[in-house]
């Protein structure tokens, strides 16, 4: 059974930084792409960034240059470093393991950016 546990969310002023972490149980972590999604109130969940098992990264245009996704396979952990945060980054952030239709999601962590 795969479990994903996020941490690191919170309230921050615009321009500030947060680092999200997601720890995965099980041995399949290192074999899979990991991704961060977010969902703001009244909006659809969107892909923020992902990282393949080989370290190749991909970002949605709105966070390029501000967010960095990384992973530590020895710790079964994926990170999302978020800098220069904007109010529009406010959302619940979820980590996801595997292909797009994989059922493995974390419980989410709230990020709130005040103006």
For each residue, the residues with C-beta under 8 A, 3 or more apart:
1: 25 26
2: 24 25 26 28 97 104
3: 24 25 26
4: 22 23 24 25 95 96 97 104 105 106 107
5: 22 23 106 107
6: 9 20 21 22 93 94 95 106 107 108 109
7: 20 21 22 23 109
8: 18 19 20 21 109
9: 6 18 20 93 109 110 111
10: 18 110 111 112
11: 112 113 114
12: 16 17 18 85 111 112 113 114
13: 16 113 114
14: 85 86 87 113 114 115
15: 84 85
16: 12 13 85 113
17: 12 81 82 83 84 85
18: 8 9 10 12 82 85 111
19: 8 79 80 81 82
20: 6 7 8 9 36 79 80 82 93 95 109 111
21: 6 7 8 77 78 79
22: 4 5 6 7 34 36 77 78 79 95 106
23: 4 5 7 75 76 77
24: 2 3 4 28 29 34 76 77 78 95 97
25: 1 2 3 4 76
26: 1 2 3 29 76
27: 30
28: 2 24 31 32 97 98
29: 24 26 32 34 73 76 97
30: 27 53 73 76
31: 28 53
32: 28 29 53 97 98 99 102
33: 50 51 52 53 97 98 99
34: 22 24 29 50 51 69 71 78 95 96 97
35: 47 48 49 50 51 95 96 97
36: 20 22 47 48 49 50 69 78 80 93 94 95 96
37: 45 46 47 48 93 94 95 96
38: 45 46 48 89 91 92 93 94 111
39: 43 44 45 46 91 92 94 108
40: 43 88 90 91 92
41:
42:
43: 39 40 46 91
44: 39
45: 37 38 39 94
46: 37 38 39 43 60
47: 35 36 37 50 60
48: 35 36 37 38 59 60 63 67 80 93
49: 35 36 57 58 59 60 63 67 69 80
50: 33 34 35 36 47 57 58 69
51: 33 34 35 55 56 57 58 69 70 71 78
52: 33 55 56 57
53: 30 31 32 33 73
54:
55: 51 52 71
56: 51 52
57: 49 50 51 52 69
58: 49 50 51
59: 48 49 63 64 67 69
60: 46 47 48 49 63 64
61: 64
62: 88
63: 48 49 59 60 66 67 82 89
64: 59 60 61 67
65:
66: 63 82 83 84 85
67: 48 49 59 63 64 80 81 82 83
68: 79 80 81 83
69: 34 36 49 50 51 57 59 78 79 80 81
70: 51 78 79 81
71: 34 51 55 77 78 79
72: 75 76 77 78 79
73: 29 30 53 76
74:
75: 23 72
76: 23 24 25 26 29 30 72 73
77: 21 22 23 24 71 72
78: 21 22 24 34 36 51 69 70 71 72 95
79: 19 20 21 22 68 69 70 71 72
80: 19 20 36 48 49 67 68 69 93
81: 17 19 67 68 69 70
82: 17 18 19 20 63 66 67 85 89 111
83: 17 66 67 68
84: 15 17 66
85: 12 14 15 16 17 18 66 82 89 111 113
86: 14 89 113
87: 14 90 113 114 115
88: 40 62 113
89: 38 63 82 85 86 111 113
90: 40 87 111 112 113
91: 38 39 40 43 111
92: 38 39 40 108 109 110 111
93: 6 9 20 36 37 38 48 80 108 109 110 111
94: 6 36 37 38 39 45 105 106 107 108 109
95: 4 6 20 22 24 34 35 36 37 78 105 106
96: 4 34 35 36 37 102 104 105 106
97: 2 4 24 28 29 32 33 34 35 102 104
98: 28 32 33 102 104
99: 32 33 102
100:
101:
102: 32 96 97 98 99
103:
104: 2 4 96 97 98
105: 4 94 95 96
106: 4 5 6 22 94 95 96 109
107: 4 5 6 94
108: 6 39 92 93 94
109: 6 7 8 9 20 92 93 94 106
110: 9 10 92 93
111: 9 10 12 18 20 38 82 85 89 90 91 92 93
112: 10 11 12 90
113: 11 12 13 14 16 85 86 87 88 89 90
114: 11 12 13 14 87
115: 14 87
